[in-house]
Amino acid sequence: MAEIGQVKYDEDSIKSLDWKEHIRLRPGMYIGKLGDGNAADDGIYILVKEVLDNSIDEHMMGYGKAIEVTVSDRKVEVRDFGRGIPLGKLIDCVSKINTGGKYDSGAFQKSVGLNGVGTKAVNALSSYFRVQSVRDGRTKIAEFERGVIVKDHPETTSNLKNGTHTIFVPDETIFKNYHFIPEYLDDLIWNYAYLNSGLVINLNSKKYYSERGLFDLLTNKTNSEENRYPIIHLKGKDMEISITHSNQYGEEYYSFVNGQYTTQGGTHLQAFKEAYVKTIREFYKKDFDVNDIRQSIVAAVAIRVQEPVFESQTKTKLGSQNMWPDGPTLRTFINDFVKKELDDYLHKHPDAADALLKRIQQSERERKDIAGIKKLANERAKKANLHNKKLRDCRFHLNEGKDESRFNSMLFITEGDSASGSITKARQVETQAVFSLKGKPFNCFGKTKKIVYENEEFNLLQHALNIEDGVENLRYNKIVIATDADVDGMHIRLLMMTYFLQFFPDVVRNGHLYILETPLFRVRNKKETIYCYSEEEKLKAINKLGSKPEITRFKGLGEISPDEFGGFIGENIRLEPIILQKETVIKQLLQYYMGENTMERQLFIIDNLKVEKDIVEEEILEN
């Protein structure tokens, strides 16, 4: 074996990949990350967005008032009624890098997709890709497999409406075990509707339509009974904002650029936060603390920028400094807009101004009330970290990693020494960390944030995650609750979910909280071993293996050997995301499940209770 210094490096070492080979070899450069569909920013949703972005751009230019989207188990179809891709360039537009109409700023002044890569990436990363364009009575179709054209249909006449029809099937060899989660698609389509008032999008026959843009967004994201004042909605030529305050902890923002949902914010969101604080201070003529002004805010911000610069191909974080080349800075433009429009609104609506002031003053009182105990708790946490065996960190953070490993970084929250020991031995030490709980956590429903600092375990977890001041600096992309699949384990799950929903709802809203699914059974014979996650899977495994296989029922995580456990938290890990429905009100949700033992909840349990024997009998009858 050659020494490092003797590795061959000559002309034969230099390789040239064509466009599709490069995309398939380095998909992260084009779509951010792969994933299996359990996270809203997984690759399969980026593929849907890339195709939809082109249809949205057509609508923004004044062509097409409706878009039809169909998503089945594997196949995605998008049909718009814009101008249609020029027929002579149809194949080039979906298979040649740096080919497209977005380079002409006259045609697409404030477009989402500017780099000509989007549909090429979808094409290359799909096992099947079909595109059809209809223009003025003529149509052309091209079909591809993994970026390779397999059928170039000749142009023909057509009586179809103008537009583009794209069909693709994400490649299962790249997106392993993927599936579309309806809630993520629902959010994706709603965001397009909010940012394009008057556009109708039909997803699997469900209509998405918004008349009032970001006002509708906040209406659907908040509960009017929980809001401290009616939603403020301000709209200008290139900017739109909506704002309210609730009674929850944290800050909640939805930011957009040219119709693109920037989940990681960027220069526009930072400029809005600064402008909002400055305007509030000037209006009330008092130098309020930044955290008091923004505590419990729910806001949506949308801006249209000419030739935007994003920090990645997935366009989740804006990096632009100017509204347009040689134009005003984003900071100046947004500050001027917020200062004038919000100040005018508060002067015209004294009831809203008074309610906002009371919300700020309430936050100020709460902050001062916990200031002393917060200081002591932070000092205890720093000392504990020196000898803290509750957290077994991953090398990614120990080395202060900043590369793409952050997409895969996760913290397992588990109970007991045996379970945490198994996970610690089986984990991937580069990206997976473990936090051990000591018994059942405290039920924190209805408590103030003071309890987070008074409770040592909650305080240490908060510091391990680095979420005291919000999710911007969250140390792990995924927080995974890993408990036994028994009554006690389920109770601990609820208590931990209550902790996050009560004090750190942004963690849940931004898709960072998951439940680890572990097998309930191991079914095996001398030739094969099958791990089963449900009674149904167990019955299928028994039928497959036949002749009385050995069946083991795992009662706890600690019973699974580290060698076996490695297979459940590695490449084949099963995670169930915790998703908040858009109509969910957190306070009502927690009150129902974690509050007083109400008759309503008792009746729900009685009506829905099934013992294991009943489930097995039902499944046997079904099979």
N, C-alpha and C positions, 0 to 999 in steps of 0.2 A: 504493500500500500504506500503510495507516494506521500512524502512529507508535505506540509502545507506550502512551504516555500518552493516545492518542486511541481505543483499542479500545472498541467499543461495549459498554456494560454497562447494561441496563435490564431491564424485566419479561420481555422475550422471551429474555433470556440465562439465565433460571432454568428448569431442566428438572426434571421429576419422572419418575422411572423406576419401573415396577412391580417387584415382587420378582424376577422371573425376568430382566428386562432388567438390573437392577443386578448380580445374581450373574454373568451372562454377560459384562458389561462389566468387572467387577472381581473375577474369580474368585480372585485372590490373597488377598483379604480373607476368603475362606471356606474355601479349601483349601490355602493357603500358597503353592504354586507349581504350574505346569503340568507341564512335562517330557514325556518320551516313554516313560517306564517304565524307563529305564536306572538310575534311582536309587530307593532304597527309599522315599523320602519324596515321590516324584512324585505328581501329582494323581490319577492313576487308582487308585493304592493307597489314597489318602485316601478316595476314593469308596467303595471296598470296605469300608473301616473304618467309615465313617459308617453304612452299612447294618448291618454286623455289630454295631456298638456297641449298636444298639437290641435286637438279639436277645440279646446278652450281658446287657444290663440286665434283660431278662425272666427269664433264667436266674438272675441274682443275686437276683431277687425271689422265686424259688422256682417258676418256671413254665418248663417245657421242659428236658429233659435231653439233647437232641440238636439239632444244627443241620446242615443240608445245604447245601453250597456247591459250585457248579459254575462254573468259569471256562474259557471257550473262547477262541478267538483274539480275539474282541471282546466277546462277551456274558457277563454276570455274573448268576448266580442265587443268591439266599439264601432258604432256607426254614427258619423256626424253628417251634417247637411251643409257643410261649407262649400268652398269652391272646388274641392277635390285636388289632389296632387296632379300637376301637369303630366299627362300620360306618357310623354316621351322621356320623362325623368323619373318615372315611378320606381323602377328597379334601383336606379342610382340613389334615390332618396332613402331607401331602406337598406342599402348594402354598400354604400361608399362613404367612408368617413370624410367629414368636412364638405358634405354636399347637402344643401337645403336652402330654404327661402329665408331663414332667420338671419342670414348675413347681410341682407338688404334692410337697413334700418328704416327705409321708407315703407317697406311692406309690413314689417312687424316692429313698430316703434317701441312698444313696451311689452315684449314677448317674454314668456317664461324660459323657453328653450333657445339658447343662443349658440350652442357649440356643435350642432349637427350630429350628435352622438346618440340621442335618445332611442329612436326606433331601430337604429342599427344594433344597439345593445339588446333590445327586445328580440330582434331577429336572431342574433347570434346565440342567445341564451334560451331559445325555444326549440323544442323538438319538432314543432310544426309552426309555421308562420305564413299567413296568407294576407295579402293586401290587395284591395280593389279600389280604383278611383273611377269616379263618374264625372265627366265634364261635358256639358252642352251636347247631350245626345250620343256621346261616345264613352266607352269604358274599356279598362284594361285590368287584368288580374295577373299576379305573380305569386308563386308558391315556393316556400323554402323549407329546408330541414337543417336546423343548427347552423343557419347562415348560408347554406349552400342552395342555390336555386335549383329546383327540381322540375318546375314547369313554368315556362314563359308563355302565357296565353296571348294570342294575337288580339289587337284592338278590334272591337266590334261595335255595332250600333247598340243603343240602350234607351229605354224609356224611363229608367230610374231617375230619381232626383239627384242633383249634383251632390258630391261629398265623397268621403273616404270611409271604407269599411275594412277594419283590421281584425283578424282572428289569430290568436296565438295560444300555444300550450307550453307553459314553462317546462324546461328540460329536467326530468326527474333525476338524471345523473348528476346534475349540478345542485338543484334544490331538493335535497333528499327528504322523503316522507312529508312533503309540503301539503298544506291545506289552507284554504281561505276561511278566515273567521268573519262572519257576516257583520259583526259590530265594527270591525276595522274598515270594511268596505263602506258601511253606512256613514261613518265619520268622514271618510275620504270624499264621498259624493256630496255630503252636506256642505263641506267646506267649499267645494267648487260652486255650489248653488248660492251660498251666502255672498261669495265674492263676485258673482255675476248675476245681479238682480235681473229678473225677466227670462233667464235661461231655464229651460225645462230639461232635466236629466231623468231618464227612466232607468232604474237599475232593477233588473229582474221583475219588470212591470210595476215597481213602486215608484211613484212620482216624487221628485225632489225639486222644490221651487221656493224661491225667496223673493219677496217684494221689497223688504226694508234692509236687506244686507246684514251688516254687523249688529243691528238692533235685534234682528231675528235670531242671530247666533247667541247673543247673551240671554235672550228670552228663553231659548231652549237649554242653555247651560246653567241657568239659575232658577231659583224659586222666588216669585214675586213677594211671597210672604216673608222670606228670609232677607230679601234685599232691604238695605237701610233707607234707600230712596229710589225713585223710578230711574230706569236706565237712561243715561245721558248719551245721546246719539248726535255726533257732529260729522258733517260730510263736506268736503271741498273738492276741488278739481282732481288732485292727485293724492288725496289722503282722506281716510275715513276712520273714525274711532268710536267706540262705545264703551261706557264705563259705569260701574256700580260698585257698591261695597256690601258685603254680606257679614255674617257673624262667625265665619269659619276662620281657622288659622291659615297663615301663609298668603302667598300672592298667586294669582291665576291669570295667565296671559295667553292670548291667541294672536300670533303675529303673521302677517302675510306680505308678500312682495309680488306684484304683478299676478295676483291670483294663486301664488304658490304658498302653501302653509309652511312657514319656516319654524319647525319644531324647536330648533336650537336658538331662535331669536337672531341676534346680530346687531349691526350698527343702528338699524331703524328702531328696534325695541329698546336698546340702551338709550338712544336719543329721546324716545318717548318718556321713559322713566325719569330721566333728568328734567325734561320740560314739565312734566306733571308736578314733580316736587317743587320746582321753582315757581310755577304758577300758583300752586296752593299756598306756599309761603307768602307770596306777594299779595294774594287776595285777602288772606286773614291777617296779614301784617304781623306774622309771628314765625320765628325760626324753629318750627317743629322738627323733631327728629325724623330722619328719612324713613326709618322703620315704622314709626307711628302713622305717617302719612299713607304709606303703601300697605300696611297690614290689612288683610281681608279684602283687598281690591280684586275685582274681576274685570278685566279689560280686553278688548280686541282692537288691534291696530292693523290697518291695511294701507299700503303705499304703492304707488306706481312709479317705477324708476326706469329711465331710458338706459339700456345696455347694463343691466345689473351684473355685479360680480359676486358670485357665491364662493364659499370656502370649500365646496366639494361638488362633485357631479350630481349628487342627490339634492342639491339646492335647499338644504335645511338650515343654513346659516348665512345671512347676508354679510358681505364684506365691503360693499360699496361705501365710499365716502361722499360721493356727490350725487345729486338728483339726475344730472345728465352731464356729459362731457363739458367741462369748462363752465358748469352751472353752479348754483349754490350748494353748499354742503348739506347733507341730510340733517345734520344737527341743527343748522340754522333754519332750514325749511320747516322741520317738525316743531322746533321751539316757537317759531313765529305763529304757526297754525294753532298749536295748543294754547299759547298765551292769549291770543285774540279770541278764539272760539270758546274755550272753556271759561275764561274770565267773563265773557259776555253772558254765557249761559248761567253762571252762578249769580250774576247780578240780576238777571231776569227771573230767576227761580229761587227766591230766598228760602223756601221750605227745604229744597234740596241742599242748599248751602248750609243751613242749620243742621240738617241730619248728618251731613258729611263731617261737619265740625265735631259733633257729638261722638261720631265713630272714631275720629282721630284722638279726641280726648280720652275715650275709653281705652284705646290702645296704649296711650301714654300712661294711664293709671296702672294698667296690667303690667307694663314693662317695669315700672318703678317698684311695683309690689314684689316682683320676683328677682329684682336686681341683686340683692344680697345673697339669696340662696343660689342664684345662678353662678355667681362668682365662686362660692365655695364648691359647688358641684363641678365646675370646670377645673378647679384646682385638684379635686379628688380624681377626676377622670385622667388628668395628665399624669398624676402619680401612679394611678392604677395601670396606665398603659405601659409603664416601665416593667411591670411584672404581670401583665394581664394575660392570663391563660384562657380567658373567655373568647378572645379573638386570635385565631390562627390565620394570619394574613397570607396573601398570595405574593409571589415574587414580582408580579407586575407592579404592585403598589410599593412593595419594599424597595424596588429599584426606581420608583417614581416614573413608571413607564408612561409614555405618551403616544404610543403607536396604535395600530388598529386593534391591538389586544383589548382595548377598552370596550369594544363591542361584545367581547366574550366574557368580560370580567363579571363574576357573580359572587354573592355572599350567601352561604347557606345558614339559615337560622334554625337550629335544631335543639332538641331537648335531651338532657341526660348525657352521662359520660360515655355509655356504650355506643349510642347512636352517633355522637360527635366524633368518637374515636374511629368508627368505621368510615365515616365520610372523610375524616382527616387523612386516613391512610389511603383511601381510594381516589381522592380528588386529584385534579390536574393542578399542581402547585403553582404553575405559571399564572393562572387566571382565576382559580377558585379558592375562596376563603371560607372559614367556618366560624360562626359565633354560637357559643353554647349557652343555652338558657338553664337556669337553676330552678327546676320545678315550673309550676304554672305562673305565667305573668299576672300582674295585677289588672283587674278590669277597670280601665281608665275612662269608660264612657261617662260623660257629664262632668269630668274633672277639668280644671284649668291646666294650662301648660306648666304650672308650678310643680305638678306631680312628676313631670319628666325629669326635673332636676332633683326632686326629693327621692325618687326611686332610683337606686344605684344601677340596676340592670337597664332601665330605660335610658338613663343618662349615658352609660357606657356604649349602648347600641347607637344612640344618637351621634356620639363622637366617632364611633367606628365607621358610620356611614357618611359623616361630615355633612349633615343636613340641618344643623341648627339654624342656619340663615337661608334655607331654601335648597332646591335641587340642583342649582347651577354647578355646585362643586361635589355632587354625589360621587362617591368613590367607586361604586360598582354599578354597572349598567343594569344588572338584574339582581333583585333581592328575592331569595327563594326560601319560602317557609317549608322546612323539611321535618314533618312530624309523623308519628305512627298513624296508621289508618285504623285507629280504634276510637272509642268515645273520648278518652283523655286527649289523644292527638288532635281530634277534630275541635275540641274545646280550646286547645292552645292555638290552633289556627285562627279561630274566631277572635281570641284575645289579642293576637298579634295584628290581625287585620284591623281591629278596633283602634289599636295604638296608632297605626299609620293613617287611618281615615280621620281620626279625631284630631291629631296634631300635625300630620304631614300629608294632607290629601293630594298634594302635587305629585308625590311619589307614585300614587295609584293612577292619577289622571294621565301622567306622562308614560304609563306603561312599564313601570319598573318592578312591580310586585307580582310574584308568581307562587304557585303551589307545586312542589315536587311530587310527581306521581311515581310511586314505587310499586313493584309487583306484589300482589296479595298471595300468589301461589307459584310454586315451581312444579311443573309436571315433566317427568323424565322417564326414559327407559335406558337401556344400555347404549343405544345409538344416538339419541337426541334429547336435548333439554329445551323446554319451552317455558318462558316466564309469562305469567298471566296477570293482567291488571284488573280483571273483573270475573264474576262468576261465568259470564257468557264466554269469555276467552278461555276459561278453565274447561268448560264443557267441550269447546271446539278442540282444545289440545288433547283431551281424553279420547275423543272420537278419532283424532288423527293418529295418535300413538297406539291406541288399542291395547289389548291384552294386559289389562290392569297395571298401568304405569304407576310409579311412585309419585305421590302427591304430598307436597309440603306446604303448609299454610304459614306464611310469615306474619307473626303477631306484632313485631316491632322492627325498627330499622337496625337495632343492635343485634338482631338474630341473623342478619344477612352478612356473610363474611366480606371483608374488604375486597377480596379478589372478585367476588360476584358484584359487589356494589359498584366497582369501577365501570361495569358495563351499563349501569343505570344512570350514571352522571357524566358519561363521556359523550361520544358522538351521537348515541341513541337516546340521550336524555329526553324525558317527557316532562314538559312544563305546562301547567294550566295557568294562563294569564288571568289576573284579577281585573275585570273590565267593568267600569261604571257606565251604565246606560245613560243616554243623554237626558232622560227624564228623572234620573235618580237624585233624590235630595239626601245628602249624607246624614243630616241630623235625624230625619225620619227613619232612614235605614237602620241606624245604630239604635234608635229608640225602640224599634220593633224587635230587633234581635238581642240587644244587650241591655235594655232598660228593665223596668219593673216587669215581673212575671205576669203579664196581662192575660186575660181570658182569651183575647184574640189569638195570641201566640199559642196558648194551650190547645185551642180548637184546631189551629193549623197543624200542630204536631200530631194530634189524634187522627185527623183526617188523612194525613200523608204517611203515617207510620207503617212501615213494613219490616217484618223481621226477616232474617236471612233465609229461613225455611220457605217463606212465601215467594221470595225472589227466585230461589232455585226451582221451585215447582212451576212457576210461570215460564221460566226459560226452557225447562224440559218440555212443557206443553208446546211452546212456540217452535221448538226444534223437532 
